Amino acid sequence: MSTVPAPTTAPTASELLDFARSVAADRSLVGELPLDPEGRTWVRLDGPGGAEAWLIGWPPGAETGWHDHGGSYGVFVTAAGELTEQSLAVPLPSEGWRSLELADGLDRQRVLPEGAGRAFGRNHVHQVENRSPTGHAVSVHAYYPPLPLIRRYSRKGSTFRLEMVERPEEW
């Protein structure tokens, strides 16, 4: 007689945020992340309900560039230092374009000090930076479903241009 495994339930954005806050509050785990003065460092974590999760170290001046998360929704929480997120007030379509001209007034900026975090939807485009000239930042990120890809964009004024698509085997 075979048993049928119980269906798994996708974690909600709220559950992902609770997970990221819990990891960010774990001083021991955060303190074990190796920090590099030249580039970002990261360690993959087991997220809830099959979510992909990362603990990321950000040296002074580090940034992601504009990107999306390939249709996954997610969260991030600053565990140490401070991060600045620039994003758009509207979701961008994920397919069918190479270049988009944005309307005025869509830019948003959030400063996320230690302990602060946010959730975002499937078509969220943003960039994240550690603007500190001297201090590292550390953050916790979680995505569901696990990232199928990341689209990277360039931006010149109000024009967004798709530059590349990265797949998991590339990071």
C-alpha positions as CSV (number, residue, x, y, z in Angstrom):
1,M,0.0,0.0,0.0
2,S,1.5,3.4,-1.0
3,T,0.9,6.6,0.9
4,V,0.2,9.8,-0.9
5,P,2.3,12.7,0.4
6,A,0.3,15.5,1.9
7,P,0.0,18.5,-0.5
8,T,2.4,21.3,0.4
9,T,1.0,24.8,0.8
10,A,2.8,27.8,-0.7
11,P,3.9,30.1,2.1
12,T,2.1,33.5,2.2
13,A,4.0,36.7,1.9
14,S,3.3,37.3,5.6
15,E,4.8,33.9,6.4
16,L,7.9,34.7,4.4
17,L,8.2,38.1,6.2
18,D,7.9,36.4,9.6
19,F,10.6,33.9,8.5
20,A,12.9,36.7,7.3
21,R,12.4,38.7,10.5
22,S,13.2,35.7,12.6
23,V,16.4,35.0,10.7
24,A,17.4,38.7,10.8
25,A,16.9,38.7,14.6
26,D,19.3,35.7,15.0
27,R,22.5,37.6,15.9
28,S,24.5,34.4,15.9
29,L,23.5,33.4,12.3
30,V,23.9,36.9,11.0
31,G,27.3,37.2,12.7
32,E,28.6,34.1,10.9
33,L,28.1,35.5,7.4
34,P,31.5,36.2,5.9
35,L,31.8,39.8,4.8
36,D,33.9,40.9,1.9
37,P,35.0,44.5,1.5
38,E,34.9,44.2,-2.3
39,G,31.6,42.5,-3.1
40,R,28.4,41.0,-1.8
41,T,28.5,37.7,0.0
42,W,25.6,35.2,0.5
43,V,24.5,32.0,2.1
44,R,21.5,30.0,0.9
45,L,19.0,29.2,3.7
46,D,16.1,26.8,3.9
47,G,12.9,28.9,3.6
48,P,9.5,27.9,4.8
49,G,7.3,25.7,2.5
50,G,10.0,25.2,-0.1
51,A,10.8,29.0,-0.4
52,E,14.2,30.0,-1.6
53,A,16.0,32.2,1.0
54,W,19.3,34.0,1.3
55,L,21.4,35.8,3.9
56,I,23.3,38.5,2.0
57,G,26.2,40.8,3.1
58,W,26.5,44.2,1.4
59,P,29.8,46.1,1.6
60,P,29.7,49.9,1.5
61,G,28.4,51.1,-1.8
62,A,27.1,47.7,-3.0
63,E,24.0,47.6,-5.1
64,T,21.9,45.1,-7.2
65,G,21.0,47.2,-10.2
66,W,17.5,47.2,-11.5
67,H,16.0,43.7,-11.6
68,D,12.9,41.6,-11.1
69,H,12.4,38.1,-9.6
70,G,11.1,36.1,-12.6
71,G,7.5,36.0,-11.4
72,S,8.2,35.0,-7.8
73,Y,6.9,37.1,-4.9
74,G,9.2,37.8,-2.0
75,V,10.4,39.7,1.0
76,F,13.5,41.2,2.4
77,V,14.5,42.4,5.9
78,T,17.6,44.4,6.9
79,A,19.4,42.4,9.6
80,A,22.3,44.9,10.1
81,G,23.1,48.3,8.8
82,E,20.7,50.1,6.4
83,L,19.5,49.5,2.9
84,T,17.8,51.7,0.4
85,E,15.3,50.4,-2.1
86,Q,14.3,52.2,-5.3
87,S,11.2,50.7,-6.9
88,L,8.3,51.6,-9.1
89,A,4.7,52.3,-8.0
90,V,3.3,50.0,-10.7
91,P,4.2,46.5,-11.7
92,L,5.9,46.1,-15.1
93,P,4.8,43.5,-17.5
94,S,7.2,40.5,-17.3
95,E,7.1,39.5,-21.0
96,G,6.8,41.0,-24.4
97,W,9.0,44.1,-24.3
98,R,12.7,45.2,-24.6
99,S,12.3,48.9,-23.7
100,L,9.6,50.8,-21.8
101,E,9.1,54.5,-21.3
102,L,7.8,55.2,-17.8
103,A,5.2,57.8,-16.9
104,D,6.2,60.5,-14.4
105,G,5.7,60.0,-10.7
106,L,6.3,56.2,-10.5
107,D,9.5,56.3,-8.6
108,R,9.5,55.2,-5.0
109,Q,12.3,55.1,-2.4
110,R,12.4,53.3,1.0
111,V,15.1,53.4,3.5
112,L,15.1,50.1,5.5
113,P,17.1,50.3,8.7
114,E,18.0,47.3,10.8
115,G,14.9,45.3,11.6
116,A,12.8,46.9,8.8
117,G,11.5,44.8,5.9
118,R,9.0,44.6,3.1
119,A,7.1,42.2,0.9
120,F,6.6,42.6,-2.8
121,G,4.6,41.0,-5.6
122,R,5.3,38.9,-8.6
123,N,6.0,41.7,-11.1
124,H,8.0,44.0,-8.7
125,V,11.1,45.7,-10.2
126,H,13.6,47.4,-7.9
127,Q,17.2,48.0,-7.0
128,V,18.7,47.8,-3.5
129,E,21.8,49.6,-2.3
130,N,23.9,50.0,0.8
131,R,24.6,53.7,0.7
132,S,26.8,53.7,3.7
133,P,30.4,54.9,2.9
134,T,31.9,52.8,5.7
135,G,29.6,50.1,7.1
136,H,28.4,46.7,5.9
137,A,24.7,45.8,5.8
138,V,23.2,42.3,6.0
139,S,19.8,41.3,4.8
140,V,17.5,38.3,4.6
141,H,15.6,37.5,1.4
142,A,12.9,34.9,0.7
143,Y,11.1,34.1,-2.6
144,Y,8.3,31.8,-3.6
145,P,8.3,30.0,-5.8
146,P,12.1,29.6,-5.9
147,L,13.6,32.0,-8.4
148,P,13.2,30.6,-11.9
149,L,15.2,33.6,-13.3
150,I,16.2,37.2,-12.7
151,R,15.7,39.8,-15.4
152,R,18.3,42.7,-15.2
153,Y,17.5,46.1,-16.6
154,S,19.3,49.3,-17.3
155,R,17.6,52.6,-16.8
156,K,18.3,56.0,-18.4
157,G,15.9,58.6,-17.2
158,S,12.4,57.2,-17.6
159,T,13.5,54.5,-20.1
160,F,13.8,50.9,-18.8
161,R,15.6,48.4,-21.1
162,L,15.8,44.7,-20.6
163,E,19.6,43.8,-20.7
164,M,19.8,40.2,-19.6
165,V,18.1,37.2,-18.1
166,E,20.0,35.1,-15.5
167,R,19.1,31.6,-14.6
168,P,19.7,29.8,-11.3
169,E,22.8,28.0,-12.6
170,E,24.4,31.3,-13.2
171,W,24.4,32.5,-9.6
